[in-house]
Amino acid sequence: MAQIKIYGLKEHLNPIKSQLSDVIHSCVVDALSFPQDKRFHRFFSLEIDDFYYPAERTARYTIIEISMFEGRTSEKKRLLIHLLFKRAEQVLQLSPNDLEITITETPKSNWGFRGQTGDEIQLNYQVEI
């Protein structure tokens, strides 16, 4: 299970939402072996006065926050981050300097969906990889 939030300036983020979602999803599928039909992305398109960022970033500065069950190895998480940097640059010409990624892991018991907690539900993919 993973929920992904994407933040950026409205003028930059809105035109690339669909492509960026495809890039992110392809990375999650390839790095974490997620099923193709498990896409949970939310975009937060911000006004210029709602988004402060360092001077060495451009208006294309984008933040990706990934919240997921604990259980993936450091190697798998590192692969996910590297794929995101690589594919965002290849497909969207988004410089690695303008992309920031964080992964937050929580115990399965801290998630609730489909009427159960994450540790009660039967998933159709592996988390411990």
N, C-alpha and C positions, 0 to 999 in steps of 0.2 A: 504494500500500500504506500502510495506517495501522493502528497498534495503539493502542487507547485504554484508559487506566486511570482509574478513578473512585474517589476516596477520600472517605469521610465517616463520621460517627457511625452506628453500626448502627441506632439507633432512628429516625433520619431517612432513611437511605439505603435500607434494606430495603423499606419500603413503596412507594418511588417508582422502584425499579430499572427496571422495564419501561417506564414512561413516560419516564424520563430517557434510557434507551437509545434510545427512539424519537425523542426530541427531538435528541439528539446525532447520530443517524444521518441525520435529515432535514437537519440543518445541513451535514454532511459531503457528502451527496449534492448539495445545492443550491449550496454554495460551491465544492466541489472536483470536481464532476461525477463522483462515485463511482457505480458501478453499485449498484442496490438490493440485490443479493445479497452485497455485500462489507461485512459488519458484524463487527468484531473488538473487542468490549468486555469488559473485566474489571472487576468491582466488588470493592472492598476495604472491607468494612463493619467499622469499628473500634470497639472498646470505648472508653469515655470516658477511661480511663487510658492509652490507646495513641495518642491524638490531641490534641496540643496546638495551640492556635490563638490568634490575637490576641484581646484582650478586646473589641475593637469588632466582632467577628464573633459570630454566634449559633450555636446547636447545629445549625443547618442548613448550616453552612459545608461546602462541597464543593469538591474539587480535581479538575480534569480535566486529565490529561496525555496529549498526543497525540504519538506517535512516528510519523514518516512519512518517505518518500523526499524528498530535496531536489528542487526543481524548480518549486514553485509560486511565483507572484509574491507580493510583499508585499501587494498589493491583495487577492489571493485569501485569504491567511492572515488579513488584517484582517477581510475579509467573514465568514470562518468564526467568528472570535472575536465579532464583533458579533451575528451570528445566534444564537450560543450564549447570550449574555447576554439577548437579546431573547426568544427562545423559552422559555428556562428560566423567565424571569419570567412570561411570558404563560400557559404551560401548567402550571407547577408553583408559581407564586408564589414562586420562589426569587430573592431580592433579588440584584442585581449585586454588592452588598457581600459577600454570602455565597458567591460563586462566583469561583474562581480557575482560570485556564486557562493552560497552557504548551504550546507546540509545540516539539518537538525534531526537527530534520531530520538525516538521515544519508545518505551516498552509497548508491546502490542496491547497490554491491558489498559493503556491510556487512550486508546482509540475506541470510538463507538461508531458503528455503521451497520446497516441492514438489521437493526434490532439487537445486535450483539456487540461484545467487546472484541477487539482484534485477536485476543488470545483464545477466544471461543469459536471464531469463525473458521471455516475451511476455505482456504484460498486455492486457486487453480494455478499457482506459481510458487516457486521457492523464494523464501526470504533469506535464509541462511546460505549464502553463496560467497 
